Amino acid sequence: MSRTNTRSPQNAPEAGQNSESVLSHGLKQRHLSMIALGGVIGAGLFVGSGVGIAAAGPAIVLLFMGTGALVMLIMRMLGEMSAARPSTGSFSVHAEEEVGSWAGATSGWMYWLMLCAGVAAEATAAGSIMHNWVTFIPAYGWVAIFMAFFCGSNLTAVKNFGEFEFWFSAIKVATIVAFLVLGVLGILGVFGDAPGTSNLTDHGGFFPGGAAGLAAGLLTTISGFAGLETVTIAAAESDNPSRNVARAVRTAVWRIALFYIGSMAVVVTLVPWNNPRVATDGPYVTVLDKLGIPAAGTIMQVVVLVALLSAMNANIYGSSRMAYSLVHRGQGPRFLAKVTNGVPMAAVLASCVFGFAAVIAGIVWPTTVFTWLLNIAGCAVLVVWSIVCLTQLKMRRRLEREAPELLSVRMWGFPYLTWVAFAAILGVFAVMAASEDGRQQLLGTAVVVAALAGAGHLKQLRDRRAATES
């Protein structure tokens, strides 16, 4: 297949295949736009960001500005590559073609592991929320219900996934917009005395935790953006992949940054960063309570539940498509490539089974197996982003030579900003290596990456040998 072909091998029948083995194209532009916008808005923003605020203080705004800038660069790179070559495997396919099988296998399976671990964590948290409301059903019972429901919905037409994500994301986006409006009114003194800059300068100053606090907050902000890549995976199943992913990326990057940075700025301006409720109840609940919004805790619990269910739905979808793409390229067991009525059912089931097994591990071995899995998953996004940078450097230069007309989305300041993004990721790894917990996380990740890269390299050697012999 020519590298300049705009259709991915994952979206067209191979020799000997019939049309029923091809993934469907049931997603619309409105689905992709909302997936891009809401895909990274999860419980990490509504609740988890409180941990980052408690660590870094008001300086969390600067951290989100920095990580937001990095995310915008990564999103732009992904948009450039996916608009030129839409593919179900997205960055994993591009990495295999441009860098080698080891890069495709490493980025693809690390991303799959991250998403499946995310399914387990989100299902567990959602089960706990529902158990607090409906106590006669245990938390693990709710986990089973959610897992079964979203597994079933992902086994049906892809448009069902799109509709769920559209409305889930719409709720999350509406919540953030309302929060920002109320927060600005609160800062202006509409709900009482205007706070001015007191919460930014008092209580230890703008950098109360120093370098250590910034380092701890950095990892929280990075993990909050994991999942943005799903839109480039979903684009391959839309009616016009190249056009749709280009539009989604263009409209999403600055809005995502605005939502995260704006939210954090409102929080640290309105309430003291060291208010214990910021970390325990979450920054959104703390601010809404301060503004006197009735039933703020209940409202945000509903929104957090929606965010968790949205993330579960998206992670099952993204992991199943990535697994399908990998095995379709000979990077895993072939039975997972089976497609029925346009849906990779075997890959969906495998991803759900792994996710549910991770839930059980969280119950039986919460401080060993499950912690190890979450640590690796937390580092996986950095591995994926670093490979994205290397892939985009090679792919852009090749497309400029061979098919410049495919570059409907272009990376800003190429190649300089690509190298800046790569250096920033290496900097995050260096920050992690400076702490004992970070070193343990990096060690576990390095073992998995080495195994995946080794397996991918062996496949690369076998492919070369087969090509030579033929």
C-alpha positions as CSV (number, residue, x, y, z in Angstrom):
1,M,0.0,0.0,0.0
2,S,1.3,3.4,-0.9
3,R,2.1,5.6,2.1
4,T,0.3,8.5,0.5
5,N,-3.0,6.6,0.4
6,T,-5.5,8.5,2.5
7,R,-7.4,5.4,3.6
8,S,-5.9,3.3,6.3
9,P,-5.6,-0.4,6.0
10,Q,-7.8,-0.7,9.0
11,N,-10.7,0.9,7.2
12,A,-10.6,-0.9,3.9
13,P,-11.1,-4.6,3.2
14,E,-7.9,-6.6,2.8
15,A,-7.6,-9.3,0.2
16,G,-10.0,-12.1,1.0
17,Q,-12.1,-10.0,3.3
18,N,-15.7,-9.1,2.7
19,S,-17.3,-5.7,3.5
20,E,-18.7,-7.1,6.8
21,S,-15.2,-7.3,8.3
22,V,-14.7,-3.5,7.9
23,L,-15.5,-1.1,10.7
24,S,-18.6,1.1,10.2
25,H,-18.6,4.8,9.7
26,G,-21.5,5.8,12.0
27,L,-20.0,8.9,13.7
28,K,-20.9,12.4,12.6
29,Q,-19.1,15.7,12.9
30,R,-21.1,16.7,16.0
31,H,-20.0,13.5,17.7
32,L,-16.3,14.1,17.0
33,S,-16.5,17.7,18.0
34,M,-18.0,16.9,21.4
35,I,-15.7,13.9,21.9
36,A,-12.7,16.1,21.3
37,L,-14.1,18.8,23.6
38,G,-15.4,16.6,26.4
39,G,-13.1,13.6,26.1
40,V,-10.4,15.0,28.5
41,I,-12.9,16.6,30.9
42,G,-13.3,13.9,33.5
43,A,-13.4,13.4,37.2
44,G,-9.7,14.4,37.2
45,L,-10.7,18.0,36.7
46,F,-13.8,18.1,38.9
47,V,-12.3,16.2,41.8
48,G,-8.7,15.1,41.2
49,S,-7.4,18.6,40.5
50,G,-7.9,19.4,44.2
51,V,-4.9,17.2,45.0
52,G,-2.8,19.3,42.6
53,I,-4.0,22.5,44.2
54,A,-3.2,21.2,47.7
55,A,0.3,20.4,46.5
56,A,1.2,23.4,44.3
57,G,-1.1,26.1,45.7
58,P,-2.1,29.0,43.4
59,A,0.8,28.1,41.2
60,I,-1.4,25.3,39.9
61,V,-2.6,27.8,37.3
62,L,0.9,28.1,35.8
63,L,1.2,24.3,35.8
64,F,-2.0,24.0,33.9
65,M,-0.9,26.7,31.5
66,G,2.3,24.7,30.8
67,T,0.7,21.3,30.5
68,G,-2.2,22.9,28.5
69,A,0.4,24.3,26.0
70,L,2.0,20.8,25.8
71,V,-1.4,19.2,25.2
72,M,-2.3,21.7,22.5
73,L,1.0,20.8,20.7
74,I,0.3,17.1,21.0
75,M,-3.2,17.6,19.8
76,R,-2.0,19.5,16.8
77,M,0.5,16.8,15.9
78,L,-2.2,14.2,16.2
79,G,-4.5,16.3,14.1
80,E,-1.9,16.7,11.3
81,M,-1.2,13.0,11.1
82,S,-4.8,11.8,11.4
83,A,-6.2,14.3,8.9
84,A,-3.5,13.2,6.4
85,R,-3.9,9.4,7.2
86,P,-7.1,8.6,9.1
87,S,-6.8,5.3,10.8
88,T,-8.5,3.3,13.6
89,G,-5.1,2.8,15.2
90,S,-4.2,6.5,14.8
91,F,-0.8,7.3,16.3
92,S,0.1,3.6,16.6
93,V,-0.3,3.0,12.9
94,H,1.6,6.1,12.0
95,A,4.4,5.2,14.4
96,E,4.7,1.7,12.9
97,E,4.9,3.1,9.4
98,E,7.3,5.9,10.2
99,V,9.5,4.7,13.0
100,G,9.1,0.9,13.0
101,S,7.0,-2.0,14.4
102,W,8.5,-1.6,17.9
103,A,7.1,2.0,18.1
104,G,3.7,1.0,16.8
105,A,3.4,-1.9,19.3
106,T,4.8,0.1,22.2
107,S,2.5,3.1,21.8
108,G,-0.5,1.0,20.9
109,W,-0.4,-1.5,23.7
110,M,0.7,1.1,26.3
111,Y,-2.3,3.2,25.3
112,W,-4.6,0.1,25.5
113,L,-3.3,-0.7,29.0
114,M,-3.8,2.9,30.1
115,L,-7.4,2.9,28.9
116,C,-8.3,-0.4,30.4
117,A,-6.8,0.6,33.8
118,G,-8.8,3.8,33.5
119,V,-12.0,1.7,32.9
120,A,-11.3,-0.1,36.2
121,A,-10.6,3.1,38.2
122,E,-13.7,4.9,36.8
123,A,-16.0,2.0,37.3
124,T,-14.8,1.6,40.9
125,A,-15.4,5.3,41.6
126,A,-18.8,5.4,39.9
127,G,-19.8,2.3,41.9
128,S,-18.9,4.0,45.2
129,I,-21.0,7.1,44.3
130,M,-24.0,5.0,43.4
131,H,-23.7,2.9,46.5
132,N,-23.9,6.0,48.6
133,W,-27.2,6.8,47.0
134,V,-28.6,3.3,46.7
135,T,-27.1,1.4,49.6
136,F,-28.8,-1.9,49.2
137,I,-26.7,-2.6,46.1
138,P,-23.0,-3.0,47.0
139,A,-20.4,-0.9,45.2
140,Y,-19.1,-3.9,43.3
141,G,-22.7,-4.6,42.2
142,W,-22.9,-1.2,40.6
143,V,-19.5,-1.8,39.0
144,A,-20.8,-4.9,37.4
145,I,-23.9,-3.1,36.2
146,F,-21.9,-0.3,34.6
147,M,-19.4,-2.7,33.0
148,A,-22.2,-4.8,31.5
149,F,-24.1,-1.8,30.2
150,F,-21.2,-0.1,28.5
151,C,-19.8,-3.3,27.2
152,G,-23.2,-4.0,25.7
153,S,-23.5,-0.5,24.2
154,N,-20.1,-0.8,22.6
155,L,-21.0,-4.1,21.1
156,T,-23.7,-2.4,19.1
157,A,-23.4,0.2,16.4
158,V,-20.7,2.8,16.8
159,K,-23.3,5.5,16.6
160,N,-24.5,4.5,20.1
161,F,-21.1,5.2,21.5
162,G,-21.2,8.6,19.7
163,E,-24.6,9.5,21.0
164,F,-23.7,8.6,24.6
165,E,-20.5,10.6,24.4
166,F,-22.2,13.6,22.8
167,W,-24.7,14.0,25.6
168,F,-22.2,13.1,28.4
169,S,-19.8,15.6,27.1
170,A,-22.5,18.2,26.6
171,I,-23.4,17.9,30.3
172,K,-19.7,18.3,31.3
173,V,-19.1,21.3,29.1
174,A,-22.3,23.0,30.3
175,T,-21.2,22.5,33.9
176,I,-17.8,24.1,33.3
177,V,-19.3,27.0,31.4
178,A,-21.8,27.6,34.3
179,F,-19.0,27.3,36.8
180,L,-16.8,29.8,35.0
181,V,-19.7,32.3,34.8
182,L,-20.6,31.9,38.4
183,G,-16.9,32.1,39.4
184,V,-16.3,35.3,37.5
185,L,-19.4,36.8,39.2
186,G,-18.0,35.7,42.5
187,I,-14.6,37.3,41.9
188,L,-16.4,40.5,40.9
189,G,-18.2,40.5,44.3
190,V,-21.8,39.7,43.0
191,F,-22.1,36.9,45.7
192,G,-20.5,38.8,48.5
193,D,-17.2,40.6,49.1
194,A,-14.8,40.5,46.2
195,P,-11.7,38.4,47.2
196,G,-9.2,40.5,45.3
197,T,-5.8,38.8,45.3
198,S,-5.7,37.8,48.9
199,N,-6.1,34.0,48.2
200,L,-3.3,34.3,45.6
201,T,-0.7,36.0,47.9
202,D,-1.7,34.9,51.4
203,H,-1.3,31.4,53.0
204,G,2.3,31.0,52.0
205,G,2.3,33.1,48.8
206,F,1.8,32.0,45.1
207,F,4.4,29.2,45.4
208,P,3.7,27.8,48.9
209,G,5.0,24.4,48.1
210,G,8.1,25.5,46.3
211,A,9.7,23.2,43.7
212,A,8.5,20.0,45.5
213,G,4.9,21.2,45.4
214,L,5.2,22.1,41.7
215,A,6.7,18.7,40.9
216,A,3.8,16.9,42.8
217,G,1.2,19.1,41.1
218,L,2.8,18.5,37.6
219,L,2.0,14.8,37.6
220,T,-1.6,15.5,38.5
221,T,-2.1,18.0,35.7
222,I,-0.5,15.7,33.1
223,S,-2.8,12.8,34.0
224,G,-5.8,15.1,33.8
225,F,-5.3,15.4,30.1
226,A,-4.9,11.7,29.3
227,G,-7.6,10.6,26.8
228,L,-7.5,13.4,24.3
229,E,-6.2,11.0,21.6
230,T,-9.6,9.2,21.4
231,V,-10.9,11.7,18.9
232,T,-8.3,10.7,16.3
233,I,-9.2,7.1,16.8
234,A,-12.9,7.8,16.5
235,A,-12.4,9.9,13.4
236,A,-11.7,6.8,11.3
237,E,-15.3,5.7,11.9
238,S,-16.8,9.0,10.8
239,D,-18.4,9.8,7.5
240,N,-15.5,12.1,6.4
241,P,-12.5,11.2,8.5
242,S,-10.0,13.8,7.2
243,R,-12.3,16.7,7.3
244,N,-14.0,15.8,10.6
245,V,-10.8,15.3,12.6
246,A,-9.3,18.5,11.2
247,R,-12.4,20.5,12.4
248,A,-12.5,18.7,15.8
249,V,-8.8,19.4,16.5
250,R,-9.0,23.1,15.5
251,T,-12.1,23.8,17.7
252,A,-11.0,21.8,20.7
253,V,-7.5,22.7,21.6
254,W,-8.0,26.2,22.8
255,R,-11.3,25.4,24.5
256,I,-9.8,22.6,26.5
257,A,-7.0,24.9,27.7
258,L,-9.5,27.6,28.6
259,F,-11.7,25.2,30.6
260,Y,-8.8,23.8,32.6
261,I,-6.8,27.0,33.1
262,G,-10.0,29.1,33.7
263,S,-11.4,26.7,36.3
264,M,-8.2,26.6,38.3
265,A,-7.8,30.4,38.2
266,V,-11.4,30.7,39.5
267,V,-10.8,28.2,42.3
268,V,-7.6,29.6,43.7
269,T,-8.9,33.1,43.5
270,L,-12.1,32.4,45.4
271,V,-11.0,30.0,48.1
272,P,-7.7,29.5,50.0
273,W,-5.6,26.8,48.4
274,N,-5.0,25.1,51.8
275,N,-8.7,24.8,52.5
276,P,-8.9,21.0,53.3
277,R,-12.2,20.7,51.4
278,V,-10.4,21.5,48.2
279,A,-8.7,18.1,48.3
280,T,-11.4,16.1,50.0
281,D,-14.6,17.4,48.5
282,G,-13.1,18.8,45.3
283,P,-12.5,22.3,44.1
284,Y,-15.8,22.7,42.3
285,V,-17.9,21.8,45.3
286,T,-15.9,24.0,47.6
287,V,-16.3,27.0,45.3
288,L,-20.0,26.5,44.7
289,D,-20.6,26.1,48.4
290,K,-18.8,29.4,49.1
291,L,-20.9,31.1,46.5
292,G,-24.0,29.8,48.2
293,I,-25.3,27.6,45.4
294,P,-28.0,25.3,46.8
295,A,-27.2,21.6,46.8
296,A,-23.7,22.2,45.3
297,G,-22.4,18.8,46.6
298,T,-25.2,16.8,45.1
299,I,-25.1,18.7,41.8
300,M,-21.3,18.0,41.5
301,Q,-21.7,14.4,42.5
302,V,-24.1,13.9,39.6
303,V,-21.7,15.7,37.3
304,V,-18.8,13.6,38.5
305,L,-20.8,10.4,38.0
306,V,-21.6,11.5,34.4
307,A,-17.9,12.3,33.9
308,L,-16.9,8.8,35.2
309,L,-19.4,7.0,33.0
310,S,-18.4,9.1,30.0
311,A,-14.7,8.2,30.6
312,M,-15.7,4.5,30.9
313,N,-17.6,4.6,27.7
314,A,-14.8,6.4,25.8
315,N,-12.1,4.1,27.3
316,I,-13.9,0.9,26.3
317,Y,-14.3,2.3,22.8
318,G,-10.8,3.5,22.4
319,S,-9.1,0.4,23.9
320,S,-11.2,-1.9,21.7
321,R,-10.3,0.0,18.5
322,M,-6.7,0.2,19.4
323,A,-6.6,-3.6,20.1
324,Y,-8.4,-4.3,16.8
325,S,-5.9,-2.2,14.9
326,L,-2.9,-3.8,16.6
327,V,-3.9,-7.4,15.9
328,H,-5.0,-6.5,12.4
329,R,-1.3,-5.5,11.9
330,G,0.0,-8.7,13.4
331,Q,0.8,-7.2,16.8
332,G,-1.5,-9.5,18.8
333,P,-3.8,-12.5,18.8
334,R,-5.6,-12.7,15.5
335,F,-9.0,-13.6,16.9
336,L,-9.4,-10.1,18.3
337,A,-9.6,-8.8,14.7
338,K,-13.0,-10.3,14.2
339,V,-15.6,-7.8,13.1
340,T,-19.4,-8.3,13.2
341,N,-21.7,-5.7,11.7
342,G,-19.0,-3.1,11.6
343,V,-18.0,-3.6,15.3
344,P,-14.8,-5.4,16.6
345,M,-16.8,-7.4,19.1
346,A,-13.9,-9.7,20.2
347,A,-11.7,-6.6,20.9
348,V,-14.6,-4.9,22.8
349,L,-15.0,-8.1,25.0
350,A,-11.3,-8.5,25.6
351,S,-11.0,-4.9,26.7
352,C,-14.0,-5.2,29.0
353,V,-12.7,-8.5,30.5
354,F,-9.3,-6.9,31.2
355,G,-10.9,-3.9,32.8
356,F,-13.1,-6.0,35.0
357,A,-10.1,-8.1,36.0
358,A,-8.4,-4.9,37.0
359,V,-11.4,-4.0,39.1
360,I,-11.1,-7.4,40.9
361,A,-7.4,-6.8,41.4
362,G,-8.3,-3.5,43.0
363,I,-10.5,-5.3,45.5
364,V,-8.2,-8.2,46.2
365,W,-4.8,-6.6,45.8
366,P,-5.4,-2.8,46.2
367,T,-1.9,-1.9,47.3
368,T,0.1,-4.2,45.1
369,V,-1.2,-5.4,41.7
370,F,-3.7,-2.6,41.2
371,T,-1.3,0.1,42.4
372,W,1.4,-1.2,40.0
373,L,-1.1,-1.2,37.2
374,L,-2.3,2.4,37.8
375,N,1.3,3.6,38.1
376,I,2.2,2.2,34.7
377,A,-1.0,3.5,33.2
378,G,-0.2,6.9,34.6
379,C,3.1,7.0,32.9
380,A,1.8,5.5,29.6
381,V,0.5,8.8,28.3
382,L,4.0,10.2,28.4
383,V,5.4,7.3,26.5
384,V,2.7,7.7,23.9
385,W,3.2,11.4,23.6
386,S,7.0,11.0,23.2
387,I,6.5,8.5,20.3
388,V,3.9,10.9,18.7
389,C,6.5,13.6,18.6
390,L,9.1,11.3,16.9
391,T,6.5,10.0,14.5
392,Q,5.3,13.5,13.5
393,L,8.8,14.7,12.8
394,K,9.3,11.9,10.3
395,M,5.8,11.8,8.8
396,R,5.7,15.6,8.2
397,R,8.9,15.6,6.3
398,R,7.8,12.6,4.1
399,L,4.4,14.1,3.4
400,E,6.0,17.4,2.4
401,R,8.1,15.5,-0.2
402,E,5.5,13.0,-1.4
403,A,2.0,14.4,-0.8
404,P,1.9,18.0,0.5
405,E,-1.8,18.2,-0.5
406,L,-2.7,15.9,2.5
407,L,-1.5,18.4,5.0
408,S,-4.8,20.0,5.7
409,V,-3.8,20.5,9.3
410,R,-0.2,21.6,9.9
411,M,1.8,21.6,13.1
412,W,2.7,25.1,14.3
413,G,6.3,26.1,14.1
414,F,7.5,22.8,12.7
415,P,10.0,21.3,13.6
416,Y,10.9,23.6,16.5
417,L,7.7,23.3,18.5
418,T,7.7,19.5,18.0
419,W,11.2,19.4,19.6
420,V,10.0,21.7,22.3
421,A,7.2,19.3,23.1
422,F,9.5,16.3,23.1
423,A,12.0,18.1,25.4
424,A,9.1,19.0,27.8
425,I,8.1,15.4,28.0
426,L,11.7,14.4,28.8
427,G,11.6,17.1,31.5
428,V,8.6,15.5,33.1
429,F,10.4,12.1,33.2
430,A,13.3,13.9,34.9
431,V,11.0,15.4,37.5
432,M,9.5,12.0,38.2
433,A,13.0,10.5,38.5
434,A,13.8,12.9,41.3
435,S,11.4,11.3,43.7
436,E,11.3,7.8,45.1
437,D,7.7,7.1,44.1
438,G,8.4,8.5,40.6
439,R,11.4,6.3,40.2
440,Q,9.3,3.2,41.1
441,Q,6.7,4.3,38.6
442,L,9.3,4.8,35.9
443,L,10.9,1.4,36.6
444,G,7.7,-0.5,36.2
445,T,6.9,1.4,33.1
446,A,10.4,0.8,31.6
447,V,10.0,-3.0,32.1
448,V,6.7,-3.0,30.2
449,V,8.0,-0.7,27.5
450,A,11.1,-2.8,27.0
451,A,9.0,-6.0,26.6
452,L,6.6,-4.4,24.1
453,A,9.4,-2.7,22.1
454,G,11.3,-6.0,22.1
455,A,8.3,-7.9,20.8
456,G,7.7,-5.2,18.1
457,H,11.4,-5.3,17.1
458,L,11.3,-9.1,16.7
459,K,8.2,-8.7,14.4
460,Q,10.1,-6.1,12.4
461,L,13.0,-8.5,11.9
462,R,10.6,-11.3,10.9
463,D,8.9,-9.0,8.4
464,R,12.2,-8.0,6.9
465,R,13.4,-11.6,6.6
466,A,10.1,-12.6,5.0
467,A,10.3,-9.7,2.5
468,T,13.9,-10.7,1.6
469,E,13.0,-14.4,1.1
470,S,10.1,-13.5,-1.1
